[in-house]
Amino acid sequence: MADSGPAIGRWLQGVTDALEQGRANVVAWGTSPELYAQLGATLLAVAIAWLGASVLVARVRAWSTAPVTRARMPKLAEFVFKRRGIVFPVLSIFMLGIAATVAMRTFEQNGVVVGAQGLAVVLLLYGVADRFVTSSMIRAIALWIGIPMAVLHVFGWLDDVIGYLDGVDLSVGNIRVSLYALLRTLLFGAILFWLGRLSNDVGKQAIRTRTSLDAATREVFAKLFEIGLYVVLFLLLLQVMGINLTALAVFGGALGVGIGFGLQQIASNFISGIIILLDRSISIGDYIELEDGRVGQLRELNMRFAVLETYEGKDIMVPNERFITTSYTNWTHKDPMQRYSLEFQVAYSTDLDLLFENIRQLCRDHPQVLSGDAYELEFQPDAEIAGFGDSGIDILVEFWMMGIDDGRNRVGADLMHDIWRSIQKHGMEIPFPQREVRILNPQNQPPG
């Protein structure tokens, strides 16, 4: 115990010397020309980035002018306009990278510039995640994974953390799965498919706004773009997972067998969707009647099924294969002009000449009924005798219109109402069944 005093004194002296040496190093570094040169390079890089961002935002129309509703691609224009706030952070990172390279070659030191660049990256990630990312999952990834990784990179600890995570692994035969590889796959998979969904929406909108192409061709290119995009994302994910793409040959053969047996119906609908888009047998907006009598307007044409929207507000999901293997009626594919007929009865005492003239005039007065000199005789509204019934004369009214007589175009109902009012106005009658009852042998009837 007698020797403990000198030992403690030596330890305290060592600590004091170390602190003094650290203070001297800090003072020397804080007064060194290299430090002020790096600070100057950092400030110069940030100033150039600010000036460049100001010029770009003022000169580039997509950033300087707010998008209008009549823009050809309003969603894309709005997306680009809202991202003008990240121009300065991105340019700052780029200019600080150049400054770090110059500082290293000139002074053999660039720690201050690299630290400023890392801080700019952290601020950019936080700003993008907080203001622009609408997906809660991607925002959580950016805030809780992206920003900590950027901080670790700034302090030079990222490689050590990656090495530790890669050392936590599980081996089964020749297959080795590390914790780092698993986290990397989940992270990049979520980001890739989020970007894929966003790019898919923007790309399909850009294709569908090309007025130089007809609607069917635009749908073909939109679907092909969607397929190609997700194939590329799948291949990128395989590369992130470290899977050799040459192994896909064996996997493709197994997948072909699986499709042949278990996924035959899905593959059939997929191929049928491609055929429909290429042969243009149906298009968005067509009014289609299925073989079982269900009708609706084609609203969507996906790779597996089509959506028919009825006038009752219901959606009919029709597998694409149905349009290849069964018959259906496309009312408005080539020509939206449709002929409709109305039938009713009038009494035998009716003045038919007056009735027919009134009906033809009522049809001509309706704004959606085709009439006038611009149309040939067979397209003019007409009224005629369809037959002689037990109680009255059967009347047939025929007219042509653009579109379907349903939903917003309730032309038939309007005409029937007008015809009824005309009949009432001119004292005509709509007969009802009448029977003559004759009583035979009244003496055999019971009294009272």
Sequence and secondary structure as in RCSB ss.txt:
>XXXX:A:sequence
MADSGPAIGRWLQGVTDALEQGRANVVAWGTSPELYAQLGATLLAVAIAWLGASVLVARVRAWSTAPVTRARMPK
LAEFVFKRRGIVFPVLSIFMLGIAATVAMRTFEQNGVVVGAQGLAVVLLLYGVADRFVTSSMIRAIALWIGIPMA
VLHVFGWLDDVIGYLDGVDLSVGNIRVSLYALLRTLLFGAILFWLGRLSNDVGKQAIRTRTSLDAATREVFAKLF
EIGLYVVLFLLLLQVMGINLTALAVFGGALGVGIGFGLQQIASNFISGIIILLDRSISIGDYIELEDGRVGQLRE
LNMRFAVLETYEGKDIMVPNERFITTSYTNWTHKDPMQRYSLEFQVAYSTDLDLLFENIRQLCRDHPQVLSGDAY
ELEFQPDAEIAGFGDSGIDILVEFWMMGIDDGRNRVGADLMHDIWRSIQKHGMEIPFPQREVRILNPQNQPPG
>XXXX:A:secstr
 TTHHHHHHHHHHHHHHHHHHHHHHHHHHHT HHHHHHHHHHHHHHHHHHHHHHHHHHH HHHHS   TTSSSHH
HHHHHHHGGGGHHHHHHHHHHHHHHHHHHHHHS  HHHHHHHHHHHHHHHHHHHHHT   HHHHHHIIIIIHHHH
HHHHTT HHHHHHHHHHSEEEETTEEEEHHHHHHHHHHHHHHHHHHHHHHHHHHHHHHT TTS HHHHHHHHHHH
HHHHHHHHHHHHHHHHT  GGGHHHHHHHHHHHHHHTSHHHHHHHHHHHHHHHHTSS TT EEE TTS EEEEEE
E SSEEEEE TTS EEEEETTHHHHS  EESSSS  EEEEEEEEEE TTS HHHHHHHHHHHHHHSTTB  STTS
 GGGS EEEEEEE SSSEEEEEEEEEES SSTT  HHHHHHHHHHHHHHHTT              GGGS   
